[in-house]
């Protein structure tokens, strides 16, 4: 089978295959890197929006607590300025985060969680900022405050429930998205590894096969040249039927062989003719000597040309004209050398082209390696930022646990206060009962004093009737009557004091009852606050777990990027190997001395990739600082 593909075409095919494979590998890496970066960016944005939602939940609880404190301290007649500021700031946070909450609800496919959001915010704002100040200034009844408290609790509970559900669904969505990113990254790693392996195998096989064929053909052609130069003309020239550069060189050598055969034939004919002429006419010695000299000159010129050709010099040409019968031999010899020189120049040019192409591929591989290292550095910064976020969320969860413990202690204190108030109510009721009994005893004493006064009056009347004999008894009766009067007056005063004390005790009992009722309401509110804080603790733990999963996915992406960088280094090494093979081939060609002077050029070293570009700043640092500052504010306040 004839080889119709030229060496230059084969070398260009190797370079093109290497460039196409490298472009495919770089394209796959760039596409996957872009997709991964977009997914991580979306996850970061949703994390920021979830932080905003958690801030809205905390603001809702702070606003509700401030309203409850204002209801408890309603006797002051106004809402304290610091509480009014807390309420206003909390409402501003809730309203400003509404757009982020709606965006998250739309992204997770739960828009129904935000349907009644504006109405609930408006209801709570009206109850806290309009109705509550009016009731406090008007010193309204307890029933009105209880109804307002129910309205505030209802709206706040709905807001907290919807925001909690939205935060939970958002965390689940982020976790699912990062799991998808990790799966895609693993798939991309496998695809890139397989593509790189196939690319290296194909390019290596092509380079080995083509280089092996070229070297084998050149070695065979060299052996044929040496045999022709040595006078071995009985063997056929190999690869003379090829249509590439090797075939042209072989065809030129066939012409040399034919010329040498013609030369031998001519020698034989000349010898035969000389013998005939010597026999026929000895007088032609001068002509024969001239012919012999011409023949010797032709043989010497051809011998010199073949020796120069065997040494690799393709610049030699037979300049002096031969005799007419030998002129065609000189012309064919020079034409063969011209064709061989042109072929070797094309091979040299193709070799340099492959060398330059492999150099450019090596430079591009270095640039890709640098960019991969930059991407690995960016992912490392992202992982560090997520570590900071995870630490901040864990700190927030711990502070929420501490707040839960404090709320539980407050609940226990409220329960103890309720018990003390109930005991005080019982004691006041016993005091009131004792006051009633004392009042009854004083009434009995008053009756006794009244009856004693009547008896003393009767005794005085009887003493007056007795005359002088009853005078002493009358004095005693008068003293008894005065004593009974003083006793009655003292009993009336004591009764008045007891009634006043009983009235005050009744008022105290009523106040203590109201205090007990207020403490009961406070106990209920503290229980609700404890429930809210527990839900915040649960959500913080879920968010901490989600951030831990994100951190694990980022670390896996970092490992994959480092593996890609190692694979690029392997590709660069293979490219440099290809460049080395091209240099070897150029060295083989440089053994020939060409007319253009391009046969002895040295190989060029691959150009190093530039390192002027600096890694782009990672957005993960800004994200970490923003979230840390959002949670750090509460820590500073604590």
C-alpha positions as CSV (number, residue, x, y, z in Angstrom):
1,X,0.0,0.0,0.0
2,X,1.4,3.4,-1.0
3,X,1.9,6.1,1.6
4,X,0.2,9.2,0.2
5,X,0.5,11.4,3.3
6,X,3.5,13.6,3.5
7,X,5.7,13.9,6.6
8,X,4.8,17.5,7.0
9,X,1.1,16.6,7.0
10,X,1.7,13.9,9.7
11,X,3.7,16.3,11.9
12,X,1.0,19.0,11.5
13,X,-1.6,16.3,12.4
14,X,0.2,15.5,15.6
15,X,0.3,19.2,16.5
16,X,-3.3,19.7,15.6
17,X,-4.4,16.6,17.6
18,X,-2.4,17.9,20.6
19,X,-4.0,21.4,20.3
20,X,-7.5,20.0,19.9
21,X,-7.1,17.6,22.9
22,X,-5.7,20.4,25.0
23,X,-8.5,22.7,23.9
24,X,-11.2,20.1,24.8
25,X,-9.6,19.5,28.2
26,X,-9.3,23.2,28.9
27,X,-12.9,23.7,27.7
28,X,-14.3,21.0,30.0
29,X,-12.4,22.4,33.0
30,X,-13.5,26.0,32.3
31,X,-17.2,25.0,31.8
32,X,-17.3,22.9,35.0
33,X,-15.4,25.6,36.9
34,X,-17.9,28.2,35.7
35,X,-20.9,26.0,36.7
36,X,-19.3,25.3,40.1
37,X,-18.6,29.0,40.7
38,X,-22.2,30.0,39.8
39,X,-23.6,27.3,42.1
40,X,-21.4,28.4,45.0
41,X,-22.4,32.1,44.4
42,X,-26.1,31.2,44.5
43,X,-25.6,29.3,47.7
44,X,-23.7,32.2,49.2
45,X,-26.5,34.6,48.2
46,X,-29.1,32.4,49.8
47,X,-27.0,32.1,52.9
48,X,-26.9,35.9,53.2
49,X,-30.7,35.9,52.7
50,X,-31.1,33.2,55.4
51,X,-29.0,35.3,57.8
52,X,-31.4,38.2,57.0
53,X,-34.4,36.0,57.8
54,X,-32.8,34.9,61.1
55,X,-32.3,38.6,61.9
56,X,-36.0,39.2,61.2
57,X,-36.9,36.4,63.6
58,X,-34.7,37.9,66.4
59,X,-36.1,41.4,65.7
60,X,-39.7,40.0,66.0
61,X,-38.9,38.4,69.4
62,X,-37.2,41.6,70.7
63,X,-40.2,43.7,69.5
64,X,-42.6,41.3,71.3
65,X,-40.6,41.3,74.5
66,X,-40.4,45.1,74.4
67,X,-44.2,45.3,74.0
68,X,-44.7,42.8,76.9
69,X,-42.4,44.8,79.1
70,X,-44.3,48.0,78.3
71,X,-47.6,46.3,79.2
72,X,-46.2,45.1,82.5
73,X,-44.8,48.6,83.3
74,X,-48.0,50.4,82.1
75,X,-48.3,52.2,85.4
76,X,-45.5,54.5,84.2
77,X,-47.9,56.1,81.8
78,X,-45.7,56.0,78.7
79,X,-43.5,53.6,76.7
80,X,-39.9,54.0,77.7
81,X,-37.7,55.6,74.9
82,X,-35.3,52.7,74.7
83,X,-38.2,50.3,74.2
84,X,-39.8,52.5,71.6
85,X,-36.4,52.5,69.8
86,X,-36.2,48.7,70.0
87,X,-39.7,48.4,68.5
88,X,-39.0,50.9,65.7
89,X,-35.7,49.3,64.8
90,X,-37.2,45.8,64.9
91,X,-40.0,46.8,62.6
92,X,-37.5,48.4,60.2
93,X,-35.4,45.2,60.1
94,X,-38.6,43.1,59.5
95,X,-39.8,45.3,56.7
96,X,-36.4,45.7,55.1
97,X,-35.9,42.0,55.0
98,X,-39.3,41.2,53.4
99,X,-37.9,41.3,49.9
100,X,-35.1,38.8,50.8
101,X,-37.7,36.5,52.5
102,X,-40.0,36.6,49.4
103,X,-37.0,35.8,47.2
104,X,-36.1,32.8,49.3
105,X,-39.7,31.7,49.3
106,X,-39.8,31.9,45.5
107,X,-36.5,30.0,45.1
108,X,-37.6,27.1,47.4
109,X,-41.1,26.9,45.8
110,X,-42.9,28.0,49.0
111,X,-44.4,31.4,48.1
112,X,-47.4,30.6,50.4
113,X,-45.2,31.2,53.5
114,X,-45.2,35.0,52.6
115,X,-48.8,35.4,51.6
116,X,-50.0,36.9,55.0
117,X,-46.6,38.5,55.9
118,X,-47.5,42.1,55.1
119,X,-50.9,41.8,56.9
120,X,-49.3,40.3,60.0
121,X,-46.6,43.0,60.1
122,X,-49.2,45.7,59.7
123,X,-51.3,44.2,62.5
124,X,-48.4,43.9,64.9
125,X,-47.2,47.4,64.0
126,X,-50.7,48.9,64.6
127,X,-51.1,47.0,67.9
128,X,-47.6,48.0,69.3
129,X,-47.1,51.5,67.8
130,X,-50.6,52.8,67.8
131,X,-53.0,51.0,70.1
132,X,-50.5,50.2,72.9
133,X,-49.4,53.8,73.5
134,X,-53.0,54.9,73.5
135,X,-54.0,52.3,76.1
136,X,-51.1,53.1,78.3
137,X,-51.8,56.9,78.2
138,X,-55.5,56.3,78.9
139,X,-54.7,54.0,81.8
140,X,-57.1,51.4,80.3
141,X,-58.5,48.4,82.0
142,X,-56.7,45.1,82.4
143,X,-59.1,43.4,80.0
144,X,-58.2,45.8,77.2
145,X,-54.4,45.1,77.7
146,X,-55.1,41.4,77.7
147,X,-57.0,41.6,74.4
148,X,-54.1,43.7,72.9
149,X,-51.6,41.2,74.3
150,X,-53.4,38.4,72.5
151,X,-53.3,40.3,69.2
152,X,-49.6,41.0,69.6
153,X,-48.9,37.4,70.5
154,X,-51.0,36.1,67.6
155,X,-49.4,38.3,64.9
156,X,-45.9,37.7,66.3
157,X,-46.4,33.9,66.5
158,X,-47.5,33.8,62.9
159,X,-44.5,35.8,61.8
160,X,-42.1,33.7,63.8
161,X,-43.7,30.4,62.5
162,X,-43.5,31.5,58.9
163,X,-40.0,32.8,59.2
164,X,-38.8,29.7,61.0
165,X,-40.4,27.4,58.3
166,X,-38.8,29.6,55.6
167,X,-35.4,29.4,57.2
168,X,-35.6,25.6,57.6
169,X,-36.7,25.1,54.0
170,X,-34.0,27.5,52.8
171,X,-31.3,25.6,54.7
172,X,-32.6,22.3,53.2
173,X,-32.5,23.9,49.7
174,X,-28.9,25.1,50.2
175,X,-27.8,21.6,51.4
176,X,-29.4,20.0,48.4
177,X,-27.8,22.5,46.0
178,X,-24.3,21.9,47.5
179,X,-24.9,18.1,47.2
180,X,-25.7,18.6,43.5
181,X,-22.5,20.7,43.1
182,X,-20.4,18.0,44.8
183,X,-21.9,15.3,42.5
184,X,-21.3,17.4,39.4
185,X,-17.7,18.1,40.5
186,X,-17.1,14.4,41.0
187,X,-18.5,13.7,37.6
188,X,-16.4,16.4,36.0
189,X,-13.3,15.1,37.7
190,X,-14.0,11.6,36.2
191,X,-14.7,13.1,32.7
192,X,-11.5,15.3,32.8
193,X,-9.4,12.4,34.0
194,X,-10.7,10.1,31.2
195,X,-10.4,12.8,28.6
196,X,-6.8,13.6,29.6
197,X,-5.9,9.9,29.6
198,X,-7.4,9.4,26.1
199,X,-5.8,12.5,24.9
200,X,-2.3,11.5,26.1
201,X,-2.7,8.0,24.8
202,X,-3.8,9.2,21.3
203,X,-1.2,11.9,21.0
204,X,1.5,9.6,22.4
205,X,0.5,6.8,20.0
206,X,0.4,9.1,17.0
207,X,3.8,10.6,17.8
208,X,5.4,7.2,18.5
209,X,3.9,5.6,15.3
210,X,4.7,8.6,13.0
211,X,8.2,9.1,14.5
212,X,9.0,5.4,14.3
213,X,7.9,5.3,10.7
214,X,9.9,8.4,9.8
215,X,13.1,7.2,11.6
216,X,12.8,3.7,10.1
217,X,12.3,5.0,6.6
218,X,15.3,7.5,7.0
219,X,17.4,4.7,8.4
220,X,16.5,2.4,5.4
221,X,17.2,5.3,3.0
222,X,20.6,5.9,4.6
223,X,21.5,2.3,4.2
224,X,20.5,2.3,0.6
225,X,22.6,5.5,0.0
226,X,25.6,3.8,1.7
227,X,25.2,0.7,-0.5
228,X,24.9,2.8,-3.7
229,X,27.9,4.8,-2.7
230,X,29.8,1.6,-2.0
231,X,28.9,0.2,-5.4
232,X,26.3,-2.3,-4.3
233,X,23.8,-1.8,-7.2
234,X,22.1,-5.2,-7.3
235,X,19.5,-4.5,-4.6
236,X,16.3,-2.5,-5.2
237,X,15.8,0.9,-3.4
238,X,13.2,0.7,-0.6
239,X,10.1,3.0,-0.4
240,X,10.5,4.2,-4.0
241,X,6.8,3.8,-4.5
242,X,5.8,6.2,-1.7
243,X,4.3,9.6,-2.6
244,X,5.7,11.5,0.4
245,X,9.1,13.1,1.0
246,X,10.8,9.8,1.8
247,X,9.5,8.5,-1.6
248,X,10.9,11.5,-3.4
249,X,14.3,10.9,-1.7
250,X,14.1,7.2,-2.6
251,X,13.2,8.0,-6.2
252,X,16.2,10.3,-6.3
253,X,18.4,7.5,-5.0
254,X,16.8,5.2,-7.7
255,X,18.0,7.8,-10.3
256,X,21.5,7.7,-8.7
257,X,21.5,3.9,-8.8
258,X,20.4,4.0,-12.4
259,X,23.1,6.5,-13.2
260,X,25.7,4.2,-11.5
261,X,24.4,1.2,-13.4
262,X,24.6,3.2,-16.6
263,X,28.1,4.2,-15.6
264,X,29.1,0.6,-15.2
265,X,27.4,-0.3,-18.5
266,X,29.2,2.6,-20.1
267,X,32.4,1.4,-18.6
268,X,31.8,-2.0,-20.0
269,X,30.9,-0.6,-23.4
270,X,33.8,1.7,-23.3
271,X,36.1,-1.1,-22.4
272,X,34.7,-3.2,-25.2
273,X,34.8,-0.3,-27.6
274,X,38.4,0.4,-26.5
275,X,39.4,-3.2,-27.2
276,X,37.7,-3.1,-30.5
277,X,39.3,0.1,-31.4
278,X,42.7,-1.1,-30.2
279,X,42.2,-4.1,-32.4
280,X,40.7,-2.1,-35.2
281,X,42.9,0.9,-35.3
282,X,45.9,1.5,-33.0
283,X,46.2,4.9,-34.5
284,X,43.2,6.2,-32.6
285,X,45.2,6.3,-29.3
286,X,44.9,10.1,-29.0
287,X,41.1,9.9,-29.4
288,X,40.9,7.1,-26.9
289,X,43.0,9.0,-24.4
290,X,40.7,12.0,-24.7
291,X,37.6,9.8,-24.4
292,X,39.2,8.1,-21.4
293,X,40.0,11.4,-19.8
294,X,36.4,12.6,-20.3
295,X,35.1,9.3,-18.8
296,X,37.4,9.6,-15.9
297,X,36.3,13.1,-15.3
298,X,32.7,12.0,-15.3
299,X,33.4,9.1,-13.0
300,X,35.4,11.4,-10.6
301,X,32.6,14.0,-10.6
302,X,29.9,11.4,-9.9
303,X,32.1,9.7,-7.2
304,X,32.6,13.0,-5.5
305,X,28.9,13.8,-5.6
306,X,28.0,10.4,-4.1
307,X,30.6,10.8,-1.4
308,X,29.2,14.3,-0.5
309,X,25.7,12.9,-0.6
310,X,26.6,10.0,1.7
311,X,28.1,12.5,4.2
312,X,24.8,14.4,4.2
313,X,25.9,17.4,2.0
314,X,23.0,18.2,-0.3
315,X,24.5,21.5,-1.5
316,X,27.0,19.9,-3.9
317,X,26.3,20.2,-7.6
318,X,28.3,19.2,-10.7
319,X,28.9,22.6,-12.3
320,X,31.2,21.6,-15.2
321,X,29.5,20.4,-18.3
322,X,30.2,16.8,-19.5
323,X,30.5,15.5,-22.9
324,X,27.3,15.4,-24.9
325,X,26.9,11.7,-24.3
326,X,27.3,12.2,-20.5
327,X,25.5,15.5,-20.1
328,X,22.1,13.9,-19.3
329,X,23.8,12.0,-16.4
330,X,25.0,15.3,-14.9
331,X,21.6,16.9,-15.4
332,X,19.7,14.0,-13.7
333,X,22.2,14.0,-10.9
334,X,21.8,17.7,-10.1
335,X,18.0,17.4,-10.5
336,X,17.9,14.5,-8.0
337,X,20.0,16.5,-5.5
338,X,17.6,19.5,-6.0
339,X,14.6,17.3,-5.3
340,X,16.2,15.7,-2.2
341,X,17.3,19.1,-0.9
342,X,13.8,20.5,-1.3
343,X,12.3,17.5,0.5
344,X,14.7,17.8,3.4
345,X,14.0,21.5,3.7
346,X,10.2,20.7,3.9
347,X,10.9,18.1,6.6
348,X,13.0,20.6,8.5
349,X,10.3,23.3,8.3
350,X,7.7,20.8,9.4
351,X,9.8,19.7,12.3
352,X,10.3,23.3,13.4
353,X,6.6,23.9,13.1
354,X,5.9,20.9,15.4
355,X,8.5,22.1,17.8
356,X,7.0,25.6,17.9
357,X,3.5,24.2,18.3
358,X,4.6,21.9,21.2
359,X,6.3,25.0,22.7
360,X,3.1,27.0,22.5
361,X,1.1,24.1,24.0
362,X,3.6,23.8,26.8
363,X,3.2,27.6,27.5
364,X,-0.6,27.3,27.4
365,X,-0.3,24.3,29.8
366,X,1.8,26.4,32.2
367,X,-0.8,29.1,32.0
368,X,-3.7,26.6,32.7
369,X,-1.7,25.2,35.6
370,X,-1.3,28.7,37.0
371,X,-5.0,29.5,36.6
372,X,-5.9,26.1,38.3
373,X,-3.6,27.0,41.2
374,X,-5.4,30.4,41.5
375,X,-8.7,28.6,41.5
376,X,-7.4,26.2,44.2
377,X,-6.3,29.3,46.3
378,X,-9.7,30.9,45.8
379,X,-11.4,27.7,47.0
380,X,-9.1,27.5,49.9
381,X,-10.1,31.1,50.9
382,X,-13.7,30.1,50.5
383,X,-13.2,27.1,52.8
384,X,-11.5,29.4,55.4
385,X,-14.4,31.9,55.2
386,X,-16.9,29.1,55.7
387,X,-14.9,27.9,58.7
388,X,-15.3,31.4,60.2
389,X,-19.0,31.4,59.4
390,X,-19.4,27.9,61.0
391,X,-17.6,29.1,64.1
392,X,-19.8,32.2,64.3
393,X,-23.0,30.2,63.9
394,X,-21.8,27.8,66.6
395,X,-21.1,30.8,68.9
396,X,-24.6,32.1,68.1
397,X,-26.1,28.7,68.9
398,X,-24.2,28.6,72.2
399,X,-25.5,32.1,73.1
400,X,-29.0,31.0,72.2
401,X,-28.5,28.0,74.5
402,X,-27.5,30.4,77.3
403,X,-30.5,32.6,76.6
404,X,-32.7,29.5,76.8
405,X,-31.2,28.6,80.2
406,X,-31.7,32.2,81.4
407,X,-35.3,32.1,80.2
408,X,-35.9,28.8,82.0
409,X,-34.4,30.4,85.2
410,X,-36.7,33.4,84.7
411,X,-39.7,31.1,84.3
412,X,-38.7,29.3,87.5
413,X,-38.4,32.7,89.3
414,X,-41.8,33.7,88.0
415,X,-43.3,30.5,89.3
416,X,-41.7,31.1,92.7
417,X,-43.0,34.6,92.7
418,X,-46.4,33.3,91.9
419,X,-46.2,30.9,94.8
420,X,-45.1,33.7,97.2
421,X,-47.9,35.9,96.0
422,X,-50.4,33.1,96.6
423,X,-49.1,32.6,100.1
424,X,-49.3,36.3,100.7
425,X,-52.9,36.2,99.5
426,X,-53.7,33.4,101.9
427,X,-52.0,35.3,104.8
428,X,-54.0,38.5,104.0
429,X,-57.2,36.5,103.9
430,X,-56.4,35.1,107.3
431,X,-55.6,38.6,108.6
432,X,-59.0,39.8,107.2
433,X,-60.7,36.9,108.9
434,X,-59.0,37.7,112.2
435,X,-60.0,41.3,111.8
436,X,-63.7,40.3,111.5
437,X,-63.4,38.1,114.6
438,X,-61.8,41.0,116.6
439,X,-64.5,43.3,115.4
440,X,-67.1,40.8,116.7
441,X,-65.3,40.6,120.1
442,X,-65.2,44.4,120.3
443,X,-69.0,44.5,119.6
444,X,-69.5,42.0,122.5
445,X,-67.3,44.2,124.8
446,X,-69.4,47.2,123.7
447,X,-72.6,45.4,124.6
448,X,-71.1,44.4,128.0
449,X,-70.1,48.0,128.7
450,X,-73.6,49.2,127.7
451,X,-75.3,46.7,130.1
452,X,-72.8,47.5,132.9
453,X,-73.7,51.2,132.4
454,X,-77.4,50.3,132.8
455,X,-76.8,48.2,135.9
456,X,-74.7,51.0,137.4
457,X,-77.6,53.4,136.6
458,X,-80.1,51.1,138.3
459,X,-77.8,50.7,141.3
460,X,-77.5,54.5,141.7
461,X,-81.4,54.8,141.6
462,X,-81.7,52.2,144.3
463,X,-78.9,53.9,146.4
464,X,-80.8,57.2,146.1
465,X,-83.9,55.5,147.4
466,X,-82.0,54.1,150.4
467,X,-81.0,57.5,151.5
468,X,-78.0,58.0,153.7
469,X,-77.6,54.2,154.0
470,X,-77.0,53.9,150.3
471,X,-74.7,56.9,149.7
472,X,-71.5,54.9,149.6
473,X,-73.1,52.4,147.3
474,X,-74.2,55.3,145.0
475,X,-70.5,56.5,144.8
476,X,-69.4,53.1,143.8
477,X,-72.2,52.8,141.2
478,X,-71.1,56.2,139.8
479,X,-67.5,55.0,139.4
480,X,-68.7,51.8,137.8
481,X,-70.8,53.8,135.4
482,X,-67.9,56.1,134.5
483,X,-65.7,53.0,134.0
484,X,-68.3,51.4,131.7
485,X,-68.6,54.6,129.7
486,X,-64.8,54.8,129.2
487,X,-64.8,51.1,128.2
488,X,-67.6,51.7,125.7
489,X,-65.7,54.7,124.2
490,X,-62.5,52.6,124.0
491,X,-64.4,49.8,122.4
492,X,-65.9,52.2,119.8
493,X,-62.4,53.6,119.0
494,X,-60.9,50.1,118.7
495,X,-63.8,49.0,116.5
496,X,-63.3,52.1,114.3
497,X,-59.6,51.2,114.0
498,X,-60.4,47.5,113.3
499,X,-62.8,48.6,110.5
500,X,-60.2,50.9,109.0
501,X,-57.6,48.1,109.2
502,X,-60.1,45.6,107.7
503,X,-60.8,48.0,104.8
504,X,-57.1,48.4,104.2
505,X,-56.5,44.7,104.4
506,X,-59.3,44.2,101.9
507,X,-57.6,46.7,99.6
508,X,-54.3,44.9,100.1
509,X,-55.9,41.5,99.3
510,X,-57.3,43.0,96.1
511,X,-53.9,44.4,95.1
512,X,-52.2,41.1,95.9
513,X,-54.8,39.3,93.8
514,X,-54.1,41.7,90.9
515,X,-50.3,41.2,91.5
516,X,-50.8,37.4,91.4
517,X,-52.8,37.7,88.1
518,X,-50.1,39.9,86.6
519,X,-47.4,37.4,87.7
520,X,-49.5,34.6,86.1
521,X,-49.6,36.5,82.8
522,X,-45.8,37.1,83.1
523,X,-45.3,33.4,83.7
524,X,-47.3,32.6,80.6
525,X,-45.3,35.2,78.5
526,X,-42.0,33.9,79.9
527,X,-43.0,30.4,78.8
528,X,-43.8,31.6,75.3
529,X,-40.5,33.4,75.2
530,X,-38.7,30.2,76.2
531,X,-40.5,28.3,73.4
532,X,-39.4,31.0,70.9
533,X,-35.8,30.8,72.1
534,X,-35.9,27.0,71.9
535,X,-37.0,27.3,68.2
536,X,-34.2,29.7,67.6
537,X,-31.7,27.3,69.2
538,X,-33.0,24.5,66.9
539,X,-32.8,26.6,63.8
540,X,-29.3,27.7,64.7
541,X,-28.2,24.1,65.1
542,X,-29.7,23.2,61.7
543,X,-28.0,26.2,60.1
544,X,-24.7,25.1,61.7
545,X,-25.1,21.6,60.3
546,X,-25.9,23.0,56.9
547,X,-22.8,25.2,56.9
548,X,-20.7,22.1,58.0
549,X,-22.0,20.3,54.9
550,X,-21.2,23.3,52.7
551,X,-17.7,23.4,54.2
552,X,-17.2,19.7,53.4
553,X,-18.4,20.2,49.8
554,X,-16.0,23.2,49.4
555,X,-13.1,21.1,50.7
556,X,-13.9,18.3,48.2
557,X,-14.0,20.9,45.4
558,X,-10.6,22.1,46.6
559,X,-9.2,18.5,46.4
560,X,-10.6,18.1,42.9
561,X,-9.0,21.4,41.8
562,X,-5.7,20.3,43.2
563,X,-6.0,17.0,41.3
564,X,-6.8,18.9,38.1
565,X,-3.6,21.0,38.7
566,X,-1.6,17.7,39.0
567,X,-3.2,16.4,35.8
568,X,-2.3,19.7,34.0
569,X,1.3,19.2,35.2
570,X,1.2,15.7,33.6
571,X,-0.1,17.2,30.4
572,X,2.6,19.7,30.4
573,X,5.2,17.0,30.9
574,X,3.7,15.0,28.0
575,X,3.9,18.2,25.8
576,X,7.5,18.7,26.7
577,X,8.2,15.1,25.8
578,X,6.6,15.7,22.4
579,X,8.8,18.8,22.0
580,X,11.8,16.6,22.9
581,X,10.9,14.1,20.2
582,X,10.5,17.0,17.7
583,X,14.0,18.2,18.7
584,X,15.4,14.7,18.1
585,X,13.8,14.6,14.6
586,X,15.2,18.0,13.9
587,X,18.6,16.8,15.0
588,X,18.3,13.9,12.5
589,X,17.4,16.4,9.7
590,X,20.2,18.7,10.8
591,X,22.8,16.1,9.7
592,X,22.0,17.1,6.2
593,X,23.6,20.2,4.8
594,X,20.8,22.0,2.9
595,X,21.1,24.8,0.3
596,X,19.0,27.1,2.5
597,X,21.3,26.6,5.4
598,X,18.5,25.3,7.7
599,X,19.9,21.9,8.3
600,X,21.9,22.6,11.5
601,X,19.5,24.7,13.6
602,X,19.3,24.1,17.3
603,X,16.0,23.4,19.1
604,X,14.2,26.1,20.9
605,X,13.3,25.6,24.6
606,X,9.7,25.9,25.5
607,X,8.7,29.4,26.6
608,X,7.6,29.7,30.2
609,X,4.2,30.9,31.0
610,X,3.9,34.4,32.4
611,X,3.0,34.8,36.0
612,X,2.1,38.5,36.0
613,X,-1.6,38.0,36.8
614,X,-2.5,37.8,40.5
615,X,-5.3,35.7,41.9
616,X,-8.7,37.4,41.9
617,X,-9.9,38.3,45.4
618,X,-12.4,35.6,46.7
619,X,-15.9,36.8,47.5
620,X,-16.0,34.2,50.3
621,X,-13.9,36.5,52.6
622,X,-16.5,39.3,52.2
623,X,-19.3,36.9,52.9
624,X,-17.5,35.6,56.1
625,X,-16.9,39.1,57.4
626,X,-20.5,40.1,56.7
627,X,-22.1,37.1,58.4
628,X,-19.6,37.3,61.3
629,X,-20.4,41.0,61.8
630,X,-24.2,40.2,61.7
631,X,-23.8,37.6,64.6
632,X,-20.9,39.5,66.3
633,X,-23.2,42.4,67.1
634,X,-25.3,40.2,69.4
635,X,-22.1,39.0,71.1
636,X,-20.8,42.4,71.7
637,X,-24.1,43.4,73.2
638,X,-24.0,40.3,75.5
